[in-house]
């Protein structure tokens, strides 16, 4: 009712399977692999319950429409958001590979704990798919010839932390920086430090 969504399945068929074997939640089920193919979008949003479906429930309506509007305002092309139950952060890599997206923004429920509202806390993981010169530079920067993705992250998205409306703006700016510098994680922070003030 809030925004159009495409539903994908992971190899974890239940919450119990996901918690006992997190690797299953990091891989697409065969039927979802078959349904997804290369698209022409720079960014793909992926929403998953992760370890707290409550986090998605409480933040989705305020966060996702504003996030989509913000990305469109930046002239960033975005696919129809994907929704996956029993998903893990690494699911973003399989999504990026199938869709050939430059960047997957994974919105996922954090582990409940801390205060009474902690189960409402969402994280945004940015999985940047390395290709071409960015891949070569990342391999040199990390001294890892097998690197394929770089990650950035924004955590504590909920009314008691970073409010979802404000988080949408922060996520848009981070995504724009990643796409502009063709870097995420420590390499992005290194690029930003070199910028003139």
C-alpha angles and dihedrals in degrees: 000000000000104000134347112271138189116214120219130182129227125210088257104093095188142020089253092054090048093050094044095044109024090179089071090061090053094061131068118240112248093251091055092047088055092050096053126072139160116307132182099240125119095210135036122191116213121190121195137167091227104169097340125040087179089068091058092045094053099042107031100085096050097037112039103050091048090046092053092047091049094051091048090050088056088053090246114150113231132188123226103281119261124224120204128179118213093016133156131207093257089062084082090072095058090046092050092049094048095045096034088229119166093218135018117199107204114199106195140167115254127226110282114244143104113052127015093266097048092103087066091060117116129193129207115214119191112209108192113197109221120223137157118348092355090059092051092046093048091050090054094043094051097030086231114125091187098057114129104163138034122204137210124178142199115194141183096049108170140093092279093051128017103356113234095242091053091042091057090060092046091050092050092052092047092049091049091051092050092050093044096049095032088227141098137187118016093349091057091049088051091053092049092051089057093054116106113252 
